[in-house]
């Protein structure tokens, strides 16, 4: 199959010919042959690439999560790079002066199919800025790496918006960035000239390994497609004092804390009979982030059936059983998270305080799961008009 960038090149850059453009990108913006979009467009006939825009982690992908990205000049192309992830919420959207003189913004970033992964929020803010500037917006589409079939997780309720959730989507939305752009334009009522350069040969049921595309990790803690598959649930641990294994070679596929009993935790999780997943007792020492340099005990996740696996329910189960072991040691994250200081991070990730309050009240994993079903079905209906692939 071909991603949108390859399709654009095969069509001799027809969508961009005669236009002065800015490119929103990171290291994932590569062809099947690993040529970066910035290098490709800088040499494309009839295309004037004028600027680059860097999301969280930066154009070259070397900044850690929630670390501000500064403006710079790209060493490979010599083009100015405008940061879309600075010290303030206002830095997340391109300012009017950065768009002056452009005919269009081009977006080419590999998303991971999860509401709280910030690249689709960056795209939406760029779309709003492009609409205000009366310039076009072109999405070079890429596959949803955890498939475009399954939807999972709660909705985002008003009052719980943040950069890890700016628009009401299911946590696992099952959409490509091109399809999300169509949904954003309609639901946010943007007067915007939007063009999607589609993938060619992608089926909705494909896992990323089936595509044959190179996996360039889209952020420092997303090293493999398997990481992306567990991320819609295991990112919930960012809202707690449990380690999601940042600072190890298997972030999000491991989790734990110094005070947990790994064997008991693995046994308790196995008793939930969650589909498509198995657990192994494990210990690890994070080199940085939470519990850096301290031995943590927890579990390693093994996805045994990707089609049946439900990552969000699995993440909830991990929080429920880890908290049950030592409620006096467990804590919800209270520090500011993604530019929001007055709402717990766990609530921002879930999209409301419902899941946190239910866990505190002793809800079972089955009870938490049942509450998700109506919202998942509602989002499946909402997304249907915007799906572009069989």
DRENBAMAR-851590 format. One record per residue (C-alpha): residue number from 0; residue in three letters; chain; x negated, y, z. Coordinates in nm, 3 decimals. Layout:
BEGIN
+-----+-----+---+---------+---------+---------+
|   k |   r | c |      xx |      yy |      zz |
+-----+-----+---+---------+---------+---------+
| NUM | ala | A |       X |       Y |       Z |
...
+-----+-----+---+---------+---------+---------+
***
This chain:
BEGIN
+-----+-----+---+---------+---------+---------+
|   k |   r | c |      xx |      yy |      zz |
+-----+-----+---+---------+---------+---------+
|   0 | unk | A |   0.000 |   0.000 |   0.000 |
|   1 | unk | A |  -0.096 |   0.365 |  -0.037 |
|   2 | unk | A |  -0.059 |   0.647 |   0.213 |
|   3 | unk | A |   0.068 |   0.986 |   0.098 |
|   4 | unk | A |  -0.285 |   1.123 |   0.054 |
|   5 | unk | A |  -0.370 |   0.843 |  -0.191 |
|   6 | unk | A |  -0.041 |   0.899 |  -0.374 |
|   7 | unk | A |  -0.116 |   1.273 |  -0.397 |
|   8 | unk | A |  -0.459 |   1.203 |  -0.547 |
|   9 | unk | A |  -0.315 |   0.945 |  -0.789 |
|  10 | unk | A |  -0.068 |   1.211 |  -0.907 |
|  11 | unk | A |  -0.356 |   1.454 |  -0.971 |
|  12 | unk | A |  -0.250 |   1.675 |  -0.677 |
|  13 | unk | A |   0.063 |   1.787 |  -0.857 |
|  14 | unk | A |   0.244 |   1.894 |  -0.536 |
|  15 | unk | A |  -0.036 |   2.141 |  -0.450 |
|  16 | unk | A |  -0.156 |   2.267 |  -0.789 |
|  17 | unk | A |  -0.173 |   2.646 |  -0.815 |
|  18 | unk | A |  -0.124 |   2.689 |  -0.441 |
|  19 | unk | A |  -0.340 |   2.828 |  -0.163 |
|  20 | unk | A |  -0.294 |   2.590 |   0.127 |
|  21 | unk | A |  -0.387 |   2.523 |   0.487 |
|  22 | unk | A |  -0.437 |   2.165 |   0.604 |
|  23 | unk | A |  -0.323 |   2.033 |   0.942 |
|  24 | unk | A |  -0.540 |   1.728 |   0.995 |
|  25 | unk | A |  -0.761 |   1.514 |   1.215 |
|  26 | unk | A |  -0.998 |   1.221 |   1.142 |
|  27 | unk | A |  -0.707 |   0.995 |   1.038 |
|  28 | unk | A |  -0.648 |   1.201 |   0.722 |
|  29 | unk | A |  -0.843 |   0.968 |   0.496 |
|  30 | unk | A |  -0.786 |   0.776 |   0.174 |
|  31 | unk | A |  -0.811 |   0.397 |   0.156 |
|  32 | unk | A |  -1.173 |   0.460 |   0.062 |
|  33 | unk | A |  -1.226 |   0.675 |   0.376 |
|  34 | unk | A |  -1.257 |   1.010 |   0.196 |
|  35 | unk | A |  -1.125 |   1.282 |   0.426 |
|  36 | unk | A |  -0.835 |   1.498 |   0.307 |
|  37 | unk | A |  -1.032 |   1.820 |   0.366 |
|  38 | unk | A |  -1.315 |   1.701 |   0.142 |
|  39 | unk | A |  -1.070 |   1.574 |  -0.119 |
|  40 | unk | A |  -0.860 |   1.892 |  -0.133 |
|  41 | unk | A |  -1.163 |   2.121 |  -0.125 |
|  42 | unk | A |  -1.270 |   1.963 |  -0.457 |
|  43 | unk | A |  -0.923 |   1.906 |  -0.605 |
|  44 | unk | A |  -0.861 |   2.080 |  -0.940 |
|  45 | unk | A |  -0.611 |   2.362 |  -0.919 |
|  46 | unk | A |  -0.587 |   2.351 |  -0.537 |
|  47 | unk | A |  -0.723 |   2.627 |  -0.314 |
|  48 | unk | A |  -0.788 |   2.493 |   0.035 |
|  49 | unk | A |  -0.823 |   2.801 |   0.254 |
|  50 | unk | A |  -0.813 |   2.684 |   0.617 |
|  51 | unk | A |  -0.789 |   2.386 |   0.850 |
|  52 | unk | A |  -0.566 |   2.353 |   1.156 |
|  53 | unk | A |  -0.670 |   2.123 |   1.442 |
|  54 | unk | A |  -0.415 |   1.954 |   1.673 |
|  55 | unk | A |  -0.482 |   1.803 |   2.018 |
|  56 | unk | A |  -0.823 |   1.627 |   2.009 |
|  57 | unk | A |  -0.935 |   1.854 |   1.723 |
|  58 | unk | A |  -0.994 |   1.825 |   1.349 |
|  59 | unk | A |  -1.282 |   1.584 |   1.410 |
|  60 | unk | A |  -1.109 |   1.404 |   1.699 |
|  61 | unk | A |  -1.376 |   1.441 |   1.967 |
|  62 | unk | A |  -1.179 |   1.628 |   2.236 |
|  63 | unk | A |  -1.016 |   1.434 |   2.521 |
|  64 | unk | A |  -0.645 |   1.443 |   2.606 |
|  65 | unk | A |  -0.516 |   1.773 |   2.742 |
|  66 | unk | A |  -0.855 |   1.936 |   2.672 |
|  67 | unk | A |  -0.828 |   2.271 |   2.495 |
|  68 | unk | A |  -0.961 |   2.278 |   2.139 |
|  69 | unk | A |  -1.140 |   2.594 |   2.031 |
|  70 | unk | A |  -1.143 |   2.765 |   1.694 |
|  71 | unk | A |  -1.452 |   2.703 |   1.485 |
|  72 | unk | A |  -1.583 |   2.664 |   1.132 |
|  73 | unk | A |  -1.574 |   2.315 |   0.985 |
|  74 | unk | A |  -1.935 |   2.211 |   0.912 |
|  75 | unk | A |  -1.843 |   1.987 |   0.618 |
|  76 | unk | A |  -1.634 |   2.236 |   0.419 |
|  77 | unk | A |  -1.732 |   2.569 |   0.575 |
|  78 | unk | A |  -1.363 |   2.650 |   0.622 |
|  79 | unk | A |  -1.224 |   2.824 |   0.930 |
|  80 | unk | A |  -1.050 |   2.590 |   1.177 |
|  81 | unk | A |  -0.752 |   2.728 |   1.369 |
|  82 | unk | A |  -0.683 |   2.552 |   1.699 |
|  83 | unk | A |  -0.330 |   2.421 |   1.763 |
|  84 | unk | A |  -0.411 |   2.310 |   2.117 |
|  85 | unk | A |  -0.553 |   2.580 |   2.339 |
|  86 | unk | A |  -0.511 |   2.691 |   2.699 |
|  87 | unk | A |  -0.148 |   2.805 |   2.673 |
|  88 | unk | A |   0.182 |   2.684 |   2.529 |
|  89 | unk | A |   0.168 |   2.972 |   2.281 |
|  90 | unk | A |  -0.148 |   2.820 |   2.130 |
|  91 | unk | A |   0.045 |   2.517 |   2.004 |
|  92 | unk | A |   0.196 |   2.699 |   1.705 |
|  93 | unk | A |   0.004 |   2.867 |   1.421 |
|  94 | unk | A |   0.012 |   3.245 |   1.463 |
|  95 | unk | A |   0.142 |   3.451 |   1.169 |
|  96 | unk | A |  -0.205 |   3.589 |   1.093 |
|  97 | unk | A |  -0.340 |   3.235 |   1.041 |
|  98 | unk | A |  -0.076 |   3.174 |   0.774 |
|  99 | unk | A |  -0.119 |   3.506 |   0.594 |
| 100 | unk | A |  -0.206 |   3.455 |   0.230 |
| 101 | unk | A |  -0.110 |   3.086 |   0.225 |
| 102 | unk | A |   0.149 |   2.935 |  -0.006 |
| 103 | unk | A |   0.196 |   2.616 |   0.195 |
| 104 | unk | A |   0.088 |   2.416 |   0.496 |
| 105 | unk | A |  -0.006 |   2.052 |   0.434 |
| 106 | unk | A |   0.027 |   1.798 |   0.717 |
| 107 | unk | A |  -0.172 |   1.474 |   0.713 |
| 108 | unk | A |  -0.211 |   1.298 |   1.048 |
| 109 | unk | A |  -0.152 |   0.935 |   1.148 |
| 110 | unk | A |   0.118 |   0.927 |   1.417 |
| 111 | unk | A |   0.170 |   0.625 |   1.647 |
| 112 | unk | A |   0.550 |   0.612 |   1.656 |
| 113 | unk | A |   0.601 |   0.750 |   2.007 |
| 114 | unk | A |   0.780 |   1.067 |   2.118 |
| 115 | unk | A |   0.512 |   1.168 |   2.365 |
| 116 | unk | A |   0.224 |   1.139 |   2.121 |
| 117 | unk | A |   0.182 |   1.506 |   2.043 |
| 118 | unk | A |   0.114 |   1.509 |   1.669 |
| 119 | unk | A |   0.479 |   1.502 |   1.565 |
| 120 | unk | A |   0.543 |   1.794 |   1.804 |
| 121 | unk | A |   0.256 |   1.981 |   1.635 |
| 122 | unk | A |   0.418 |   1.910 |   1.299 |
| 123 | unk | A |   0.753 |   2.046 |   1.416 |
| 124 | unk | A |   0.595 |   2.367 |   1.548 |
| 125 | unk | A |   0.404 |   2.407 |   1.221 |
| 126 | unk | A |   0.728 |   2.363 |   1.029 |
| 127 | unk | A |   0.890 |   2.636 |   1.236 |
| 128 | unk | A |   0.593 |   2.867 |   1.174 |
| 129 | unk | A |   0.600 |   2.792 |   0.801 |
| 130 | unk | A |   0.972 |   2.867 |   0.786 |
| 131 | unk | A |   0.916 |   3.199 |   0.963 |
| 132 | unk | A |   0.631 |   3.285 |   0.724 |
| 133 | unk | A |   0.843 |   3.181 |   0.421 |
| 134 | unk | A |   0.580 |   2.936 |   0.296 |
| 135 | unk | A |   0.619 |   2.574 |   0.193 |
| 136 | unk | A |   0.547 |   2.264 |   0.399 |
| 137 | unk | A |   0.410 |   1.942 |   0.248 |
| 138 | unk | A |   0.387 |   1.617 |   0.445 |
| 139 | unk | A |   0.148 |   1.349 |   0.321 |
| 140 | unk | A |   0.329 |   1.055 |   0.472 |
| 141 | unk | A |   0.176 |   0.763 |   0.658 |
| 142 | unk | A |   0.337 |   0.446 |   0.798 |
| 143 | unk | A |   0.469 |   0.413 |   1.150 |
| 144 | unk | A |   0.198 |   0.175 |   1.276 |
| 145 | unk | A |   0.425 |  -0.007 |   1.523 |
| 146 | unk | A |   0.690 |  -0.061 |   1.251 |
| 147 | unk | A |   0.986 |   0.142 |   1.133 |
| 148 | unk | A |   1.257 |  -0.100 |   1.247 |
| 149 | unk | A |   1.273 |  -0.091 |   1.625 |
| 150 | unk | A |   1.402 |   0.196 |   1.838 |
| 151 | unk | A |   1.353 |   0.195 |   2.215 |
| 152 | unk | A |   1.373 |   0.424 |   2.513 |
| 153 | unk | A |   1.581 |   0.707 |   2.654 |
| 154 | unk | A |   1.679 |   1.034 |   2.496 |
| 155 | unk | A |   1.525 |   1.369 |   2.586 |
| 156 | unk | A |   1.765 |   1.579 |   2.793 |
| 157 | unk | A |   1.774 |   1.962 |   2.804 |
| 158 | unk | A |   1.546 |   2.105 |   3.071 |
| 159 | unk | A |   1.284 |   1.831 |   3.030 |
| 160 | unk | A |   1.115 |   1.959 |   2.715 |
| 161 | unk | A |   0.737 |   1.972 |   2.699 |
| 162 | unk | A |   0.467 |   1.921 |   2.440 |
| 163 | unk | A |   0.512 |   1.546 |   2.495 |
| 164 | unk | A |   0.878 |   1.588 |   2.406 |
| 165 | unk | A |   1.000 |   1.896 |   2.218 |
| 166 | unk | A |   1.291 |   1.740 |   2.030 |
| 167 | unk | A |   1.544 |   1.479 |   2.133 |
| 168 | unk | A |   1.403 |   1.152 |   1.996 |
| 169 | unk | A |   1.395 |   0.799 |   2.133 |
| 170 | unk | A |   1.056 |   0.726 |   2.290 |
| 171 | unk | A |   0.988 |   0.466 |   2.020 |
| 172 | unk | A |   1.154 |   0.633 |   1.723 |
| 173 | unk | A |   1.062 |   0.397 |   1.438 |
| 174 | unk | A |   1.010 |   0.679 |   1.185 |
| 175 | unk | A |   0.726 |   0.806 |   0.970 |
| 176 | unk | A |   0.616 |   1.167 |   1.005 |
| 177 | unk | A |   0.782 |   1.238 |   0.670 |
| 178 | unk | A |   1.112 |   1.104 |   0.795 |
| 179 | unk | A |   1.073 |   1.300 |   1.118 |
| 180 | unk | A |   1.013 |   1.616 |   0.915 |
| 181 | unk | A |   1.344 |   1.564 |   0.736 |
| 182 | unk | A |   1.519 |   1.514 |   1.071 |
| 183 | unk | A |   1.354 |   1.822 |   1.225 |
| 184 | unk | A |   1.447 |   2.043 |   0.932 |
| 185 | unk | A |   1.811 |   1.935 |   0.952 |
| 186 | unk | A |   1.859 |   1.927 |   1.328 |
| 187 | unk | A |   1.665 |   2.246 |   1.397 |
| 188 | unk | A |   1.829 |   2.417 |   1.098 |
| 189 | unk | A |   1.507 |   2.534 |   0.939 |
| 190 | unk | A |   1.522 |   2.729 |   0.614 |
| 191 | unk | A |   1.212 |   2.560 |   0.480 |
| 192 | unk | A |   1.084 |   2.438 |   0.145 |
| 193 | unk | A |   0.984 |   2.084 |   0.244 |
| 194 | unk | A |   0.821 |   1.819 |   0.026 |
| 195 | unk | A |   0.734 |   1.468 |   0.137 |
| 196 | unk | A |   0.464 |   1.284 |  -0.058 |
| 197 | unk | A |   0.574 |   0.930 |   0.031 |
| 198 | unk | A |   0.379 |   0.618 |   0.106 |
| 199 | unk | A |   0.385 |   0.362 |  -0.171 |
| 200 | unk | A |   0.443 |  -0.005 |  -0.093 |
| 201 | unk | A |   0.531 |   0.031 |   0.276 |
| 202 | unk | A |   0.810 |  -0.181 |   0.426 |
| 203 | unk | A |   0.973 |  -0.085 |   0.755 |
| 204 | unk | A |   0.893 |  -0.422 |   0.914 |
| 205 | unk | A |   0.518 |  -0.396 |   0.849 |
| 206 | unk | A |   0.272 |  -0.386 |   1.134 |
| 207 | unk | A |  -0.029 |  -0.168 |   1.063 |
| 208 | unk | A |  -0.265 |  -0.461 |   1.005 |
| 209 | unk | A |  -0.042 |  -0.571 |   0.716 |
| 210 | unk | A |  -0.083 |  -0.241 |   0.533 |
| 211 | unk | A |  -0.451 |  -0.290 |   0.453 |
| 212 | unk | A |  -0.515 |   0.075 |   0.542 |
| 213 | unk | A |  -0.820 |   0.159 |   0.754 |
| 214 | unk | A |  -0.741 |   0.233 |   1.119 |
| 215 | unk | A |  -0.921 |   0.552 |   1.213 |
| 216 | unk | A |  -0.840 |   0.600 |   1.579 |
| 217 | unk | A |  -0.612 |   0.906 |   1.600 |
| 218 | unk | A |  -0.729 |   1.002 |   1.949 |
| 219 | unk | A |  -1.015 |   0.891 |   2.174 |
| 220 | unk | A |  -0.797 |   0.651 |   2.373 |
| 221 | unk | A |  -0.611 |   0.497 |   2.077 |
| 222 | unk | A |  -0.885 |   0.263 |   1.947 |
| 223 | unk | A |  -0.669 |  -0.002 |   1.774 |
| 224 | unk | A |  -0.320 |  -0.058 |   1.632 |
| 225 | unk | A |  -0.266 |  -0.294 |   1.927 |
| 226 | unk | A |  -0.318 |   0.002 |   2.161 |
| 227 | unk | A |  -0.049 |   0.191 |   1.972 |
| 228 | unk | A |   0.194 |  -0.099 |   2.016 |
| 229 | unk | A |   0.179 |  -0.094 |   2.397 |
| 230 | unk | A |   0.153 |   0.285 |   2.423 |
| 231 | unk | A |   0.530 |   0.367 |   2.421 |
| 232 | unk | A |   0.553 |   0.202 |   2.763 |
| 233 | unk | A |   0.209 |   0.217 |   2.914 |
| 234 | unk | A |   0.174 |   0.592 |   2.865 |
| 235 | unk | A |   0.432 |   0.619 |   3.145 |
| 236 | unk | A |   0.145 |   0.549 |   3.384 |
| 237 | unk | A |   0.010 |   0.896 |   3.308 |
| 238 | unk | A |   0.296 |   1.017 |   3.527 |
| 239 | unk | A |   0.166 |   0.820 |   3.827 |
| 240 | unk | A |  -0.155 |   0.768 |   4.024 |
| 241 | unk | A |  -0.203 |   0.425 |   3.860 |
| 242 | unk | A |  -0.490 |   0.401 |   3.614 |
| 243 | unk | A |  -0.389 |   0.339 |   3.254 |
| 244 | unk | A |  -0.751 |   0.229 |   3.204 |
| 245 | unk | A |  -0.883 |   0.545 |   3.044 |
| 246 | unk | A |  -1.256 |   0.513 |   3.081 |
| 247 | unk | A |  -1.253 |   0.148 |   2.972 |
| 248 | unk | A |  -1.263 |  -0.016 |   2.629 |
| 249 | unk | A |  -0.895 |  -0.125 |   2.656 |
| 250 | unk | A |  -0.694 |   0.185 |   2.751 |
| 251 | unk | A |  -0.319 |   0.119 |   2.793 |
| 252 | unk | A |  -0.373 |  -0.257 |   2.754 |
| 253 | unk | A |  -0.501 |  -0.265 |   3.112 |
| 254 | unk | A |  -0.362 |  -0.091 |   3.416 |
| 255 | unk | A |  -0.420 |  -0.103 |   3.789 |
| 256 | unk | A |  -0.525 |   0.073 |   4.109 |
| 257 | unk | A |  -0.774 |   0.000 |   4.390 |
| 258 | unk | A |  -0.504 |  -0.112 |   4.633 |
| 259 | unk | A |  -0.311 |  -0.359 |   4.411 |
| 260 | unk | A |  -0.309 |  -0.739 |   4.431 |
| 261 | unk | A |  -0.372 |  -0.843 |   4.071 |
| 262 | unk | A |  -0.246 |  -1.201 |   4.100 |
| 263 | unk | A |   0.073 |  -1.101 |   4.273 |
| 264 | unk | A |   0.134 |  -0.828 |   4.017 |
| 265 | unk | A |   0.087 |  -1.064 |   3.722 |
| 266 | unk | A |   0.322 |  -1.317 |   3.885 |
| 267 | unk | A |   0.591 |  -1.056 |   3.957 |
| 268 | unk | A |   0.576 |  -0.924 |   3.600 |
| 269 | unk | A |   0.592 |  -1.276 |   3.455 |
| 270 | unk | A |   0.910 |  -1.341 |   3.654 |
| 271 | unk | A |   1.081 |  -1.059 |   3.462 |
| 272 | unk | A |   1.066 |  -1.276 |   3.147 |
| 273 | unk | A |   1.006 |  -0.971 |   2.930 |
| 274 | unk | A |   1.009 |  -1.069 |   2.561 |
| 275 | unk | A |   0.689 |  -1.094 |   2.357 |
| 276 | unk | A |   0.442 |  -1.015 |   2.635 |
| 277 | unk | A |   0.214 |  -1.204 |   2.875 |
| 278 | unk | A |   0.007 |  -1.078 |   3.167 |
| 279 | unk | A |  -0.336 |  -1.173 |   3.303 |
| 280 | unk | A |  -0.466 |  -1.066 |   3.645 |
| 281 | unk | A |  -0.758 |  -0.832 |   3.582 |
| 282 | unk | A |  -1.000 |  -0.597 |   3.753 |
| 283 | unk | A |  -1.186 |  -0.305 |   3.596 |
| 284 | unk | A |  -1.386 |   0.005 |   3.687 |
| 285 | unk | A |  -1.290 |   0.324 |   3.499 |
| 286 | unk | A |  -1.591 |   0.532 |   3.403 |
| 287 | unk | A |  -1.387 |   0.853 |   3.419 |
| 288 | unk | A |  -1.034 |   0.988 |   3.482 |
| 289 | unk | A |  -0.825 |   0.833 |   3.762 |
| 290 | unk | A |  -1.022 |   0.620 |   4.011 |
| 291 | unk | A |  -1.347 |   0.679 |   3.823 |
| 292 | unk | A |  -1.622 |   0.450 |   3.951 |
| 293 | unk | A |  -1.382 |   0.256 |   4.177 |
| 294 | unk | A |  -1.279 |  -0.106 |   4.117 |
| 295 | unk | A |  -0.913 |  -0.127 |   4.018 |
| 296 | unk | A |  -0.698 |  -0.440 |   4.029 |
| 297 | unk | A |  -0.403 |  -0.495 |   3.799 |
| 298 | unk | A |  -0.318 |  -0.677 |   3.479 |
| 299 | unk | A |  -0.413 |  -0.698 |   3.116 |
| 300 | unk | A |  -0.128 |  -0.707 |   2.862 |
| 301 | unk | A |  -0.118 |  -0.957 |   2.577 |
| 302 | unk | A |   0.148 |  -0.905 |   2.310 |
| 303 | unk | A |   0.253 |  -1.254 |   2.198 |
| 304 | unk | A |   0.536 |  -1.156 |   1.963 |
| 305 | unk | A |   0.532 |  -0.800 |   1.829 |
| 306 | unk | A |   0.883 |  -0.829 |   1.684 |
| 307 | unk | A |   1.035 |  -0.916 |   2.023 |
| 308 | unk | A |   0.809 |  -0.702 |   2.240 |
| 309 | unk | A |   0.975 |  -0.401 |   2.406 |
| 310 | unk | A |   0.697 |  -0.168 |   2.523 |
| 311 | unk | A |   0.909 |   0.090 |   2.706 |
| 312 | unk | A |   1.085 |  -0.172 |   2.918 |
| 313 | unk | A |   0.748 |  -0.332 |   2.984 |
| 314 | unk | A |   0.603 |   0.001 |   3.101 |
| 315 | unk | A |   0.896 |   0.054 |   3.336 |
| 316 | unk | A |   0.844 |  -0.296 |   3.478 |
| 317 | unk | A |   0.475 |  -0.224 |   3.541 |
| 318 | unk | A |   0.563 |   0.091 |   3.736 |
| 319 | unk | A |   0.842 |  -0.082 |   3.933 |
| 320 | unk | A |   0.627 |  -0.373 |   4.049 |
| 321 | unk | A |   0.311 |  -0.172 |   4.115 |
| 322 | unk | A |   0.510 |   0.072 |   4.327 |
| 323 | unk | A |   0.684 |  -0.213 |   4.513 |
| 324 | unk | A |   0.348 |  -0.355 |   4.628 |
| 325 | unk | A |   0.238 |  -0.042 |   4.810 |
| 326 | unk | A |   0.496 |   0.237 |   4.810 |
| 327 | unk | A |   0.287 |   0.430 |   5.063 |
| 328 | unk | A |  -0.012 |   0.436 |   4.825 |
| 329 | unk | A |   0.179 |   0.486 |   4.500 |
| 330 | unk | A |   0.250 |   0.846 |   4.395 |
| 331 | unk | A |   0.410 |   1.033 |   4.107 |
| 332 | unk | A |   0.182 |   1.281 |   3.932 |
| 333 | unk | A |   0.256 |   1.635 |   4.052 |
| 334 | unk | A |  -0.019 |   1.831 |   3.870 |
| 335 | unk | A |   0.080 |   2.039 |   3.565 |
| 336 | unk | A |   0.128 |   1.822 |   3.259 |
| 337 | unk | A |   0.132 |   1.940 |   2.897 |
| 338 | unk | A |   0.180 |   2.306 |   2.997 |
| 339 | unk | A |   0.469 |   2.231 |   3.239 |
| 340 | unk | A |   0.413 |   2.278 |   3.612 |
| 341 | unk | A |   0.760 |   2.250 |   3.770 |
| 342 | unk | A |   0.877 |   1.907 |   3.645 |
| 343 | unk | A |   0.708 |   1.576 |   3.737 |
| 344 | unk | A |   0.507 |   1.430 |   3.451 |
| 345 | unk | A |   0.698 |   1.101 |   3.472 |
| 346 | unk | A |   1.024 |   1.289 |   3.412 |
| 347 | unk | A |   0.876 |   1.472 |   3.113 |
| 348 | unk | A |   0.769 |   1.140 |   2.962 |
| 349 | unk | A |   1.106 |   0.973 |   3.022 |
| 350 | unk | A |   1.297 |   1.281 |   2.910 |
| 351 | unk | A |   1.491 |   1.320 |   3.236 |
| 352 | unk | A |   1.467 |   1.236 |   3.607 |
| 353 | unk | A |   1.704 |   0.939 |   3.571 |
| 354 | unk | A |   1.438 |   0.666 |   3.556 |
| 355 | unk | A |   1.228 |   0.807 |   3.839 |
| 356 | unk | A |   1.526 |   0.847 |   4.072 |
| 357 | unk | A |   1.654 |   0.499 |   3.986 |
| 358 | unk | A |   1.313 |   0.346 |   4.064 |
| 359 | unk | A |   1.302 |   0.533 |   4.395 |
| 360 | unk | A |   1.651 |   0.399 |   4.474 |
| 361 | unk | A |   1.537 |   0.041 |   4.415 |
| 362 | unk | A |   1.679 |  -0.026 |   4.069 |
| 363 | unk | A |   1.572 |  -0.350 |   3.903 |
| 364 | unk | A |   1.407 |  -0.368 |   3.563 |
| 365 | unk | A |   1.728 |  -0.519 |   3.423 |
| 366 | unk | A |   1.932 |  -0.226 |   3.556 |
| 367 | unk | A |   1.688 |   0.026 |   3.414 |
| 368 | unk | A |   1.698 |  -0.152 |   3.077 |
| 369 | unk | A |   2.078 |  -0.158 |   3.055 |
| 370 | unk | A |   2.093 |   0.220 |   3.095 |
| 371 | unk | A |   1.883 |   0.262 |   2.780 |
| 372 | unk | A |   2.108 |   0.074 |   2.537 |
| 373 | unk | A |   2.372 |   0.343 |   2.458 |
| 374 | unk | A |   2.106 |   0.606 |   2.396 |
| 375 | unk | A |   1.906 |   0.373 |   2.171 |
| 376 | unk | A |   2.213 |   0.295 |   1.963 |
| 377 | unk | A |   2.301 |   0.664 |   1.937 |
| 378 | unk | A |   1.952 |   0.750 |   1.807 |
| 379 | unk | A |   1.964 |   0.464 |   1.556 |
| 380 | unk | A |   2.278 |   0.628 |   1.411 |
| 381 | unk | A |   2.122 |   0.976 |   1.415 |
| 382 | unk | A |   1.806 |   0.876 |   1.234 |
| 383 | unk | A |   1.979 |   0.676 |   0.959 |
| 384 | unk | A |   2.033 |   0.964 |   0.710 |
| 385 | unk | A |   1.661 |   1.052 |   0.717 |
| 386 | unk | A |   1.507 |   0.710 |   0.653 |
| 387 | unk | A |   1.322 |   0.695 |   0.322 |
| 388 | unk | A |   1.186 |   0.339 |   0.302 |
| 389 | unk | A |   1.349 |  -0.002 |   0.266 |
+-----+-----+---+---------+---------+---------+
***
